[in-house]
Amino acid sequence: MKTALVTLILAAGIAAAASEPVLIGSKKFTESYVLAEIAKRALSDAGSASEHRQGMGGTIILWEALRSGQIAVYPEYTGTIAEEILKSPQKMSLDVIRAELAKVGVQVSGELGFNNTYALVMSRAGAERARIRTISDLRAHPAMRFGVTHEFLSRRDGWRPLADRYQLAPPDVRGIDHGLGYEALRRGEIDVKDAYSTDAKIAEYDLVTLEDDLGFFPQYKAVFLYRASIDPQAKAALEKLQGTIDEPRMIRLNAEAERTKNYARAAELYFSGGSESIAPRAGESLTAKLTRWISRHLQLTCISLLLAVLVGIPLGIVASRGGAIGHVILAVTSAVQTVPSLALLALLVPVPFFGISARTAIAALFLYGLLPIVRNTATGLQDIAQPIRESAIALGLSAGARLRQIYLPMASRTILAGVKTSAVINIGTATLAALIGAGGLGEPIISGLNLNDHATILQGAIPAAVLALLVQWTFDLLDRLLIPKGLRL
């Protein structure tokens, strides 16, 4: 009987694990989105449920999410694995990479078939005018304006080591989003940018790829990283993709994604064998997407705001009494507000319990929402006139009764204004949650930035603005319901 019960429990656990979708992550550029969609379709065809969390950020965020089990698969490149993940100064073979990653429970698929190396690109007219063909030729043009991605600025195989190797010292090097960088290059706002050699925009914008004449960049062979614990049929599906995508094909898939603004459509083109006449699978409608984005956005902001109110008002009451404790509370909450929101999200990702999840976004929004509530609560209580305080004492009320029945109602308008400010801030800041895979209205904004597609950006920006206005109107109504009429007059 006991054996049967144990067997039943184990079978139920295995069935529950099998029913959970395989979470696939992607970085914030077109090719990573497309490869993730290909993996998703491959897993689906193999009978494994999967979910694609789009544009979760850069290498380290995706790697930490994979290593900690918060995602199960994501596309990566051998050069990036060696340089950024394993921090190896030497070139590493795929077998060595496999052996090193196996130590942390991560496996590497076979190479997909193309090398997507880093490159520096210029407009063809600019390169021909300055007679620049190689990266070394840039030394003779120190006034060139460089715009490179923020990740490239800090990578071990990125800008600084490249500049040292080629002895480049331009006066103007700025960090810029990958997709926006192409637009800046087209408009002549920068002269040189970093690119991926399989970017479709290189041909679309008639750009020239500068020859890496000193051989600085390593090989970046595309692979999938996945957790060793995923289902065997999911592993088999990923391994079947080995050697099926060469560089021209990957460039074509990237071009299809940017032409149609649809990453899933590019994945369909891969599985159709290049036939563009194939009817795409029915995808999620815009209404369904908006419903999903808005519901997650409201979930993040409402939970974080509720926590901020529950913690912020008591802290504000304590801070209103002054003294060392009051000054420390105001100083700490003010200091949190000075931390850039993206930096705060990145700092919370490696902390146990948080990671790549909605919990991290809620925690960050909660911390950002504290200051307006704490400061307004403290200010509202401190501004109560002394005669009112003396009258409350003369009535013989206890300290708690004075606070609940007189002081908080008197300060309610100021406190509610702080809660309103916190809510509006959270609506806007919550769009950054998409950078760590937490969803919300930031998803279409980030995707639109990557595609340089204003319509996609507006799919997230307009609902976010409408939500902010609705929050404003809701609190205006609460003013009438919660604030005593005498105070409103």
C-alpha positions in Angstrom: 0.0 0.0 0.0 2.8 2.4 0.9 4.7 1.5 -2.3 1.6 2.2 -4.3 1.1 5.5 -2.6 4.7 6.6 -3.1 4.4 5.6 -6.8 1.2 7.6 -7.2 2.8 10.7 -5.6 5.9 10.5 -7.8 3.7 10.0 -10.9 1.6 13.1 -10.0 4.8 15.1 -9.5 6.2 14.1 -12.9 2.8 14.9 -14.5 2.7 18.3 -12.9 6.3 19.0 -14.0 5.5 17.9 -17.5 2.4 20.1 -17.7 4.4 23.3 -16.9 5.5 25.1 -20.1 9.2 25.3 -21.0 10.1 28.9 -20.5 12.2 30.3 -23.3 14.0 33.7 -22.9 15.4 36.0 -25.5 17.7 39.0 -25.6 16.6 42.5 -26.7 17.4 42.2 -30.4 15.6 40.8 -33.5 17.7 37.7 -34.0 17.3 36.5 -30.4 13.5 37.0 -30.6 13.4 35.0 -33.9 15.6 32.1 -32.6 13.5 31.9 -29.5 10.3 31.7 -31.6 11.9 28.9 -33.7 12.7 27.0 -30.4 9.1 27.6 -29.2 7.7 26.1 -32.5 10.1 23.2 -32.4 9.1 22.3 -28.9 5.4 22.7 -29.7 5.8 20.3 -32.7 7.5 17.8 -30.4 4.6 18.0 -28.0 6.2 20.2 -25.3 4.3 23.2 -24.1 6.4 26.3 -24.1 6.3 30.1 -23.5 8.5 32.8 -24.9 9.5 35.7 -22.6 10.6 38.3 -25.0 13.4 40.8 -24.7 14.5 40.0 -21.1 17.7 42.1 -21.3 21.3 41.3 -21.9 23.6 38.3 -21.5 24.1 38.4 -17.7 20.3 38.7 -16.9 19.5 35.8 -19.3 22.3 33.7 -17.9 21.4 34.3 -14.3 17.8 33.4 -15.1 18.8 30.1 -16.8 21.3 29.2 -14.1 18.8 29.7 -11.4 16.0 27.8 -13.2 13.7 30.8 -13.9 13.9 30.0 -17.6 14.8 26.8 -19.3 16.2 27.8 -22.7 17.6 30.8 -24.5 19.7 31.4 -27.7 23.3 32.3 -27.2 26.6 32.5 -29.0 29.8 30.6 -28.4 32.0 33.7 -28.3 29.7 35.4 -25.7 29.7 32.2 -23.6 33.5 32.1 -23.5 34.0 35.9 -23.0 31.1 37.0 -20.8 29.8 33.9 -19.0 33.0 31.8 -18.5 35.3 34.8 -18.5 38.0 32.9 -20.4 40.9 34.8 -21.9 41.5 31.9 -24.3 39.5 30.7 -27.2 37.3 27.7 -26.2 36.1 24.8 -28.2 32.4 23.7 -28.0 33.5 20.6 -26.1 35.3 22.6 -23.5 32.3 25.0 -23.2 30.0 22.0 -22.7 32.2 20.6 -20.0 32.3 23.9 -18.1 28.6 24.6 -18.3 27.7 21.1 -17.3 29.1 21.8 -13.9 26.2 24.2 -13.2 23.5 22.0 -14.8 23.4 23.7 -18.2 23.8 22.0 -21.6 24.6 23.4 -25.0 22.9 22.4 -28.2 24.8 21.8 -31.4 25.8 24.8 -33.5 22.8 26.1 -35.5 25.0 26.7 -38.5 25.9 30.4 -38.7 28.4 32.8 -37.1 26.9 36.1 -36.0 30.0 38.0 -35.1 30.2 41.6 -33.8 31.2 44.1 -36.4 31.5 47.9 -36.9 29.4 49.4 -39.6 29.2 52.7 -41.4 27.0 54.2 -44.1 28.4 53.3 -47.6 28.6 57.0 -48.6 30.5 57.9 -45.4 32.9 55.0 -45.7 33.7 55.8 -49.4 34.1 59.5 -48.7 36.6 58.9 -45.9 38.2 55.9 -47.7 37.6 53.6 -44.7 37.6 49.8 -45.4 39.0 48.3 -42.2 38.7 49.1 -38.5 42.4 50.1 -38.5 41.5 52.9 -41.0 39.4 54.6 -38.3 42.7 55.7 -36.6 43.2 58.3 -39.3 39.8 59.8 -38.5 39.7 60.7 -34.8 36.6 63.0 -35.2 34.3 60.0 -36.0 31.2 59.8 -33.8 30.6 56.4 -32.4 27.2 55.1 -31.1 27.4 51.6 -29.6 25.0 49.5 -27.5 25.3 49.7 -23.8 26.2 46.0 -23.5 28.9 46.4 -26.1 30.4 49.3 -24.0 31.0 47.0 -21.0 31.7 43.6 -22.6 35.1 41.9 -22.3 35.0 41.6 -26.1 33.4 45.0 -26.5 34.3 48.6 -27.0 37.2 49.2 -24.6 39.3 46.2 -25.5 38.6 46.8 -29.2 39.7 50.5 -28.8 42.8 49.4 -27.1 43.7 46.8 -29.7 43.1 49.2 -32.6 44.4 52.3 -30.7 41.2 54.2 -31.2 40.4 57.3 -29.0 37.4 59.1 -30.5 36.1 62.0 -28.5 32.5 61.1 -28.9 31.4 57.6 -27.9 27.8 57.3 -26.7 25.6 54.4 -25.6 22.5 53.8 -27.7 19.8 51.2 -28.1 20.6 48.7 -30.9 17.6 49.5 -33.0 17.7 53.2 -32.5 21.4 53.2 -33.4 20.6 52.2 -37.0 18.2 55.1 -37.2 20.8 57.5 -35.8 23.3 56.2 -38.4 20.8 56.7 -41.2 20.1 60.3 -40.1 23.8 61.1 -39.8 23.8 61.6 -36.1 26.6 59.1 -35.6 29.2 57.8 -38.0 30.0 54.3 -36.7 28.0 51.7 -34.7 28.4 48.2 -33.5 26.3 45.6 -35.3 25.7 41.8 -35.6 26.9 40.5 -38.9 23.6 38.8 -39.6 21.5 42.0 -39.0 19.1 42.6 -41.9 19.4 46.4 -41.5 23.0 46.3 -42.8 21.7 45.6 -46.3 18.4 47.5 -45.8 20.3 50.8 -45.0 23.1 50.1 -47.4 25.8 49.9 -44.7 29.4 48.8 -45.0 30.9 46.3 -42.5 34.4 47.3 -41.7 37.0 44.5 -41.9 38.3 43.2 -38.6 41.8 43.2 -39.9 43.5 42.5 -36.6 41.1 39.5 -35.9 39.8 41.0 -32.6 36.3 39.4 -32.6 36.1 35.6 -31.8 33.6 33.3 -33.5 30.0 33.7 -32.3 28.4 30.4 -33.4 24.7 30.4 -32.5 23.5 27.7 -30.1 20.8 27.1 -27.6 21.6 27.0 -23.9 19.2 24.8 -21.9 18.9 23.3 -18.4 19.9 19.7 -18.2 16.7 19.0 -16.3 14.3 19.8 -19.1 12.2 17.0 -20.7 14.1 14.6 -23.0 11.8 15.3 -25.9 12.4 19.0 -25.5 16.1 18.4 -25.7 15.7 16.3 -28.8 13.7 19.0 -30.4 16.4 21.6 -29.8 19.2 19.3 -31.0 17.3 18.7 -34.3 17.9 22.4 -35.1 21.6 21.8 -35.4 23.2 22.9 -38.7 19.8 24.0 -40.2 20.5 27.8 -40.4 23.3 29.3 -42.5 24.1 33.0 -42.5 22.1 34.0 -45.6 19.1 32.2 -44.2 19.4 33.9 -40.8 19.7 37.3 -42.5 16.5 36.5 -44.5 14.6 35.5 -41.3 15.7 38.7 -39.5 14.6 40.7 -42.5 11.2 38.9 -42.5 10.7 39.7 -38.8 11.5 43.4 -39.3 9.4 43.6 -42.5 6.3 42.1 -40.9 7.0 43.3 -37.3 6.2 39.7 -36.4 8.9 37.3 -35.0 6.6 34.3 -35.1 6.1 34.9 -38.8 9.9 34.7 -39.3 9.8 31.4 -37.4 7.1 30.1 -39.7 9.3 31.0 -42.7 12.0 28.8 -41.2 9.7 25.8 -40.9 8.2 26.3 -44.3 11.5 25.9 -46.0 11.6 29.4 -47.2 8.1 29.4 -48.9 6.6 32.8 -48.1 3.2 31.6 -49.5 2.6 29.4 -46.4 -0.3 30.6 -44.3 0.9 31.6 -40.8 -0.5 29.9 -37.8 -3.2 31.9 -36.0 -1.4 34.1 -33.5 -2.6 36.0 -30.5 -4.9 38.9 -31.5 -4.1 42.5 -30.5 -7.1 42.5 -28.2 -5.8 39.4 -26.4 -2.3 40.9 -26.2 -3.6 44.1 -24.8 -5.7 42.3 -22.2 -2.7 40.2 -21.2 -0.3 43.2 -21.0 -2.8 45.5 -19.1 -3.8 42.8 -16.6 -0.1 42.1 -15.8 0.6 45.8 -15.6 -2.3 46.4 -13.2 -1.2 43.4 -11.2 2.3 44.7 -10.8 1.2 48.3 -9.9 -1.7 47.4 -7.6 0.2 44.9 -5.5 3.3 47.2 -5.2 1.0 50.2 -4.4 -0.9 48.3 -1.7 2.4 47.3 -0.1 3.7 50.8 -0.3 0.6 52.1 1.4 0.7 49.5 4.2 4.3 50.2 4.9 4.6 53.9 3.9 1.8 55.3 6.1 3.1 53.8 9.4 6.6 54.9 8.4 5.3 58.4 7.7 3.6 58.5 11.1 6.9 57.6 12.8 8.8 60.1 10.7 6.3 62.9 11.6 7.5 62.8 15.2 11.0 63.9 14.2 14.1 62.8 16.0 16.8 60.6 14.7 14.5 57.8 13.6 12.3 60.2 11.6 15.3 61.6 9.8 16.7 58.1 9.0 13.3 57.0 7.6 13.1 60.1 5.3 16.8 59.8 4.3 16.6 56.1 3.4 13.4 56.4 1.4 14.8 59.5 -0.4 18.1 57.6 -1.2 16.1 54.7 -2.8 14.4 57.2 -5.1 17.8 58.3 -6.4 18.8 54.8 -7.6 17.9 54.5 -11.4 15.0 52.2 -11.8 16.8 49.9 -14.3 19.8 49.6 -11.9 17.5 48.7 -9.0 15.9 45.9 -11.1 19.4 44.6 -12.0 20.5 44.7 -8.4 17.5 42.7 -7.3 17.8 40.0 -9.9 20.7 38.0 -8.3 19.1 38.3 -4.8 17.6 35.0 -3.6 13.8 34.7 -3.9 13.7 37.5 -6.5 15.5 36.8 -9.8 13.7 37.1 -13.2 10.1 37.3 -11.9 7.2 39.5 -11.1 8.4 39.5 -7.5 11.4 41.5 -8.5 9.4 44.1 -10.4 6.9 44.4 -7.5 9.7 44.9 -5.0 11.3 47.6 -7.1 8.0 49.4 -7.6 7.2 49.1 -3.9 10.6 50.8 -3.0 10.0 53.5 -5.6 6.5 54.1 -4.3 7.5 54.6 -0.6 8.9 58.2 -0.7 5.8 60.1 -1.8 3.6 58.3 0.7 6.1 58.5 3.6 6.9 62.2 3.0 3.3 63.3 2.5 2.1 61.4 5.5 4.8 63.0 7.7 4.2 66.5 6.2 0.4 66.2 6.6 0.7 65.3 10.3 3.4 67.9 11.1 1.3 70.6 9.5 -1.7 70.1 11.9 -2.0 73.4 13.9 -1.0 73.4 17.5 -4.5 74.6 18.8 -6.1 71.6 17.2 -3.6 69.3 19.0 -4.2 71.0 22.3 -8.0 70.7 21.8 -7.6 67.0 21.1 -5.6 66.6 24.3 -8.2 68.6 26.3 -10.9 66.2 25.2 -9.1 63.5 27.1 -8.4 61.3 24.0 -5.6 58.8 24.2 -2.6 59.2 21.8 -4.0 56.4 19.5 -7.5 57.9 19.5 -6.1 61.3 18.7 -4.2 59.9 15.7 -7.1 57.8 14.3 -9.9 60.2 14.9 -8.4 63.6 14.4 -4.8 63.8 13.1 -5.1 61.2 10.2 -8.5 62.6 9.0 -7.0 66.2 9.1 -3.9 65.0 7.1 -5.9 62.7 4.8 -5.8 65.1 1.8 -2.0 65.3 1.9 -1.7 61.6 2.5 -4.0 60.7 -0.5 -2.0 63.1 -2.7 1.1 61.1 -1.8 -0.6 57.8 -2.7 -1.8 59.3 -6.0 1.7 60.4 -6.9 3.1 57.0 -6.0 0.4 55.3 -8.2 1.2 57.4 -11.2 4.9 56.9 -10.8 4.4 53.1 -10.6 2.3 53.0 -13.8 5.2 54.5 -15.8 8.0 52.7 -14.0 6.3 49.3 -14.4 7.0 49.4 -18.1 10.6 48.5 -17.3 9.4 45.2 -15.8 9.4 43.7 -19.3 13.2 43.9 -19.3 13.4 41.1 -16.7 10.6 39.1 -18.2 7.9 40.3 -15.8 5.6 41.3 -18.7 3.3 44.3 -18.7 3.0 47.2 -21.2 6.7 47.4 -21.5 6.7 44.4 -23.8 5.5 46.2 -26.9 7.5 49.2 -26.1 10.8 47.3 -25.9 9.8 45.2 -29.0 9.0 48.4 -30.9 12.3 50.0 -30.0 14.1 47.0 -31.3 12.2 47.0 -34.6 12.2 50.9 -34.7 8.4 50.5 -35.2 6.5 53.4 -33.7 3.1 51.6 -34.1 4.3 48.8 -31.8 5.7 51.3 -29.3 2.4 53.0 -29.2 0.6 49.7 -28.4 2.3 49.9 -25.0 2.7 53.7 -24.6 -0.9 54.7 -25.2 -2.5 52.2 -22.8 0.1 53.1 -20.1 -0.8 56.8 -20.5 -4.5 56.0 -20.4 -4.0 53.9 -17.2 -2.2 56.9 -15.6 -5.1 59.2 -16.5 -7.6 56.7 -15.1 -5.6 56.4 -11.9 -5.6 60.2 -11.6 -9.4 60.4 -12.1 -10.0 57.5 -9.6 -8.1 59.4 -6.9 -10.0 62.6 -7.7 -13.1 60.5 -7.0 -11.6 59.1 -3.8 -10.9 62.7 -2.7 -14.7 63.3 -2.6 -15.4 60.0 -0.9 -12.7 59.8 1.8 -11.7 63.4 2.6 -14.0 65.2 5.1 -16.1 67.9 3.3 -14.8 70.6 5.5 -11.2 69.9 4.5 -12.2 69.9 0.8 -13.8 73.3 1.1 
